[in-house]
Amino acid sequence: QVQLVESGGGLVQAGGSLRLSCAASRIIFSIYDMGWYRQVPGKQRELVAVISSVGSINYVDSVKGRFTISRDNAKNTVYLQMNSLKPEDTGVYYCNADNRRIAHNYWGQGIQVTVSS
């Protein structure tokens, strides 16, 4: 059974930093596009950052210049370094693994990030 396990969330003051990690198991990690999504109550889950299997990266405009996504294929892990955090970054962050060619898509259980003002 595929598992995506997020870690590194928590409570931080505005302006602070957190580093999220997502460790994947039982998938061929290197062939998946890996993304971080964020969800707040009453709103749809939104894509925050994605790194493709070949290393292409995209961010939602609101986090550009503050967040950095990276992956380590040897460790089957994707990271999200979050700097200069703002209260509006608060939410549950989900890790996603996606390979459209083989129609496989997996989600982690989510991890809470709370930024206090």
C-alpha positions as CSV (number, residue, x, y, z in Angstrom):
1,Q,0.0,0.0,0.0
2,V,1.4,3.4,-1.1
3,Q,2.1,5.8,1.8
4,L,2.9,9.5,1.8
5,V,3.8,10.7,5.3
6,E,4.1,14.4,6.0
7,S,6.1,15.9,8.8
8,G,7.5,19.2,10.0
9,G,4.3,21.2,10.5
10,G,3.3,23.1,13.6
11,L,2.8,26.6,15.1
12,V,5.1,29.4,14.1
13,Q,5.0,33.2,14.4
14,A,4.6,35.4,11.4
15,G,8.0,35.9,9.7
16,G,9.2,32.5,10.8
17,S,10.1,29.4,8.9
18,L,9.1,25.7,8.7
19,R,10.3,22.9,6.5
20,L,7.8,20.2,5.5
21,S,8.8,16.8,4.5
22,C,6.9,14.1,2.7
23,A,8.3,10.6,2.7
24,A,6.9,8.2,0.1
25,S,6.9,4.4,0.2
26,R,5.9,1.6,-2.1
27,I,6.0,3.8,-5.2
28,I,8.7,4.4,-7.8
29,F,9.1,7.9,-6.5
30,S,11.3,9.3,-9.3
31,I,8.5,8.9,-11.9
32,Y,6.0,11.0,-10.0
33,D,5.3,14.7,-10.0
34,M,5.3,15.7,-6.4
35,G,3.1,18.5,-5.1
36,W,2.2,20.4,-1.9
37,Y,-1.4,21.5,-1.5
38,R,-3.0,23.6,1.1
39,Q,-6.6,23.6,2.4
40,V,-8.4,25.9,4.8
41,P,-11.9,25.4,6.2
42,G,-14.5,26.4,3.7
43,K,-12.2,26.6,0.7
44,Q,-11.0,24.3,-1.9
45,R,-7.7,22.6,-1.7
46,E,-5.2,24.7,-3.7
47,L,-1.9,23.8,-5.2
48,V,1.0,25.6,-3.5
49,A,4.0,24.1,-5.3
50,V,4.9,21.3,-7.6
51,I,8.1,19.7,-8.8
52,S,7.9,17.4,-11.7
53,S,9.7,14.1,-12.2
54,V,12.2,15.9,-14.3
55,G,12.6,18.8,-11.9
56,S,10.4,21.5,-13.3
57,I,9.0,23.7,-10.6
58,N,5.9,25.9,-10.2
59,Y,4.5,27.9,-7.4
60,V,1.3,29.6,-6.7
61,D,1.9,33.4,-6.9
62,S,1.2,34.0,-3.2
63,V,4.3,31.9,-2.1
64,K,6.8,32.8,-4.9
65,G,10.0,34.1,-3.4
66,R,9.2,32.6,0.1
67,F,8.7,28.9,-0.5
68,T,11.0,26.4,-2.1
69,I,10.1,22.9,-3.1
70,S,12.7,20.3,-3.7
71,R,13.0,16.5,-3.9
72,D,15.5,13.8,-3.1
73,N,14.8,10.8,-5.2
74,A,17.4,8.7,-3.3
75,K,15.4,9.3,-0.1
76,N,11.9,9.2,-1.7
77,T,11.2,12.5,-0.1
78,V,9.9,15.9,-1.2
79,Y,10.4,19.0,0.9
80,L,8.7,22.4,1.2
81,Q,10.9,25.1,2.8
82,M,8.6,27.9,3.9
83,N,10.2,31.2,4.9
84,S,8.7,34.6,5.8
85,L,5.5,32.8,6.8
86,K,2.3,34.8,6.9
87,P,-1.0,34.2,8.8
88,E,-2.6,33.5,5.4
89,D,-0.3,30.5,4.9
90,T,-2.2,28.8,7.7
91,G,-3.9,25.5,6.7
92,V,-3.6,21.8,6.3
93,Y,-0.8,21.0,3.9
94,Y,-1.1,17.8,1.8
95,C,1.5,16.0,-0.1
96,N,0.5,14.6,-3.5
97,A,2.1,12.2,-5.9
98,D,0.8,12.2,-9.4
99,N,1.7,10.3,-12.6
100,R,-0.9,11.0,-15.3
101,R,0.6,8.6,-17.8
102,I,-0.2,5.6,-15.6
103,A,-3.2,7.4,-13.9
104,H,-1.9,7.0,-10.4
105,N,-2.5,9.7,-7.8
106,Y,-1.9,9.5,-4.1
107,W,-2.4,11.8,-1.1
108,G,-0.8,12.1,2.3
109,Q,-2.9,12.5,5.4
110,G,-2.2,16.2,5.7
111,I,-0.3,18.2,8.3
112,Q,-1.4,21.4,10.1
113,V,0.6,24.6,9.7
114,T,-0.5,27.5,11.8
115,V,1.1,31.0,11.5
116,S,0.2,33.4,14.3
117,S,0.2,37.1,13.8
